[in-house]
Amino acid sequence: MLPKKYKFTSPAEFSRTVKKGTRAGSKTVVVHFHDLKAGPGAAFVTTGGPRFGLIVSKAVGGAVVRHRTSRRLRHICAALIDDLPPTAGIVVRALPAAGGADSDQLRRDIVKCLTKARSKWPS
């Protein structure tokens, strides 16, 4: 489970991360990365740790598939908390292929996309 302090709480946080951050995609997910401490328009904000937002639309599948996919994504994000800067904002958008992917495939795709998006981010 992803603790509440690591979750986005407002639509503005999602928008800021998606619009101002960098992104990288794979077959199953698109990851948006925004660091509040570095890069354009940066303002140092202590958040207590990286913050995550998930977007799992109906395109992924029915309710059961979407909820299963969301649980898997939350679990993967919780495992990544210690590897990210505390001022990071990350949005993970599940693509339709994510509904049929297993946890290992989702983990590999998220790590790969997050690494790529972070490498594009100006320091």
Order of alpha helices (4+ residues) and beta strands (2+ residues): alpha-beta-beta-beta-alpha-beta-alpha
